[in-house]
Amino acid sequence: MLIHELYHEALKRTPDKIAFCCNDLPCTYREMARTVDLYARALVRLGIRKGDRIALLMQNINEILWLYLACSHAGAIAVPLSFYSKPPDIAYALNHCSARLLFASQALLHMTNDAVSATPSLERILVVNMPNASPGDTWRQAVTNAPAHVDWPDIELADPAIIIYTSGSTDKPKGVTHTQRSLVHCALNRAKGLSLKSSDVYLNTGYLCHGAALTTTFLPMIHVGGTAVFPVSFTPALGLTMIQHHRPTFAAAGPSQLWNMIEHPSLKETALDSLAYFTSGGDVVPASLHQRFREIFGFPLSESIGMTECSTYMTTPPGMRHKPGSMGKPIFGAQVRLVNEAGADVPPGEPGEILVRTETMMSGYWNDPVNTSNALVDGWLHTGDLARQDPDGYYFFVGRIKNMIVRESCNISPGEVETLINTHPKVKRSGIIGVPDERRGQRVIAFVVPDPSQPAPTPGELRAFLAKRLPDPRIPDQWVLVDSLPYAPSGKLDRRALQEIALKRQA
């Protein structure tokens, strides 16, 4: 089975059922099959051959999903580009993968102005979702000229199917390369692990250009014959409106997105009773969010962890006992180890780097053998994430190796400190960063968002609270109360922005 064949059983059983909905524009399985076939024939007519890279720059609109499947059908490799990218990032990705075509939505066309001149391999920019476009280089025009029949290429499970570029926050972006096999297993394993059914509706507030929404929601849902729902671009009001309108049984949102929905005035008018499972991840999910969620929804929030390189690999699925603050256990098809710096497995309770082995794992980084060999060692993916395991086999996130703060030779995990600060009754959320210090290496600064329903905590109060739970070297040097924390488009805490704020305060 290949990616574009995942929905064929659903097409036979329920052709007129809604397969997915982006921006409240539903698409049935019949329409999806017809459009994907048409798009794939148009790609072949444009001279696209097996292995050619096709870049996609668009928000959550139907065209991005049609093109994902059409690229698979034509044997091409889809290269989604984040619409939060800067023009230099877009040029870098296009050049690095030697893209032949770039599809862009009308709203994002301005971001491609310099792409052609900066990318020698790029032949055309094709504009999608322009129903009333004047004659020009639009995708609509190309589709109109699609041939009735083409010779389809022979596609193997080992063939690359998609390249997703990482954010490049600490280095040049890396092109995570998934094959037909790894993406198909994303669908199969997720469907099995969550016991997804054709009657399920899955709302995901993430972006289809980032990978998680594609691998954890769209592909598994079309495989089981269910319905996947995505907002064109997230706002808390729109997220709640989609819950009210689509009545999802499953949902996923980043911690900051979920907080914003919970605090939105329209929450009290939103019917939440259709939901049976809600997961959050991508960053630390504080205990206060777990508690507030359960009070409102009546069931526990499931915390998940994954990465572009292998999709979700741990969660608490429906029916399994929840432990607040835990990422749960490895999902169906995933094996996990925790190792120390020497590569030896650590005992329960000790933190170690998470290593993952699964069929959903990438084949490597595009045109990057060095980073590939560093990440994939003896069949295991080195995630760069730290976790510990309790006696019951549940895993708890500790932090990122590359985010580690070193003060006077003491390694400090921001995630560990944040998790403890967030348990303070007067704290809503927090963010820990390190700034250079000539004598100590780094100085630790804690940014704290107080709980608005409580009196604001004092630095002394917070320090005393941590002193009972952490050794002194891991307690922050400075406490800064703020109204909010900066978050990246992925929903993760933007530590770089926090560092810039801290350095400006020093100046």
C-alpha angles and dihedrals in degrees: 000000000000129000096263089050096056093095100043094101091051089048090057095046103038111010094164097048118109108260097184142346127209120182089354092299105126122209122198124215089251092052091045093053093047094047095045091051091048093047092048092052090049090052091052090050089054088059098258111160134192110291097019114138119238117191121212122200111178144107125250097307129138093253094068091058093044089050094048089057094039092054089053091050092050093044093245125137116242116220111193115200121204112246087218089065122114118237092256090054091051091049091049094052093045091051096042094055095033093232116203098195134026120202114198133177117238092249092057099039091105089067091063098058095112097031098095097050092043095048115058093187094054112103104175145003111218120198119218131196095032102129095170098037120148117238110294144099098324130144090235090063092050092049091051089059096047113134120243093234134024137175105253118216123243106256123198128201089242093057117112111254107173140015117202117188118221121230093259093218093153102022142000112313114271122219107232105208121207124187131215087260097052093048093047089052089050086061097041097044095043092049091049095043095051095034090235117191136195089253092060125105114201120200116197119182093194129101123265092219091064100061105235095084089049098047101035100037119012101043097042093044096052088046093058093038096248131128127267120201128195133175114232088236124351125257122157091239092052092047091055092044090055091050089052095046104037098035095216122202093199128036140175131194137157117257094254092046091050092048090052092051092047091051096044116111093231092062091090091058094047121101107227100171096101092068119097100163132029124176133189132185145125090106140023111309104209123223090241090061091049090051096045092046093053091048091054104034100033096229134070124276112242114225117211137186130199143130138221089257094064109002119231113347103169135036143129104258124204111288097026121110113260126227112194110239093020124117087214121227136312112293125237109299097016130110121197134195132181114214138179127231091279092055095251121135113258123225121253112286095028120106118242141161114277115242118189133197118186143133088247091067122119120254089231143284115309113260090345113109095165097058090039092056090047093051100039113052123167091338095310126112113224103216101188088228123122124217142157130219125223125216091266092058096254118139127224124198115239104174148275121301092221091050091055114131116216115203120171090341091307116126111222122191110210091206093056093050093044092051091055095044089051090060091065108109092230095050126088099180141332144201128209125202138165126229127193117276120184096214103032102031094237137014118217119230124188119204110199131192107203122222102257091216092061135057110270113266119241123232089246091052092051093046092051090048092055094041088069091053108032137042112258097252090064097052115104119256095215135030123206122186112212137174094232144355126238116251131193120234088261089063094250123130108267100230092174090059090049090052091051090051091050094049092049090053088053094050 
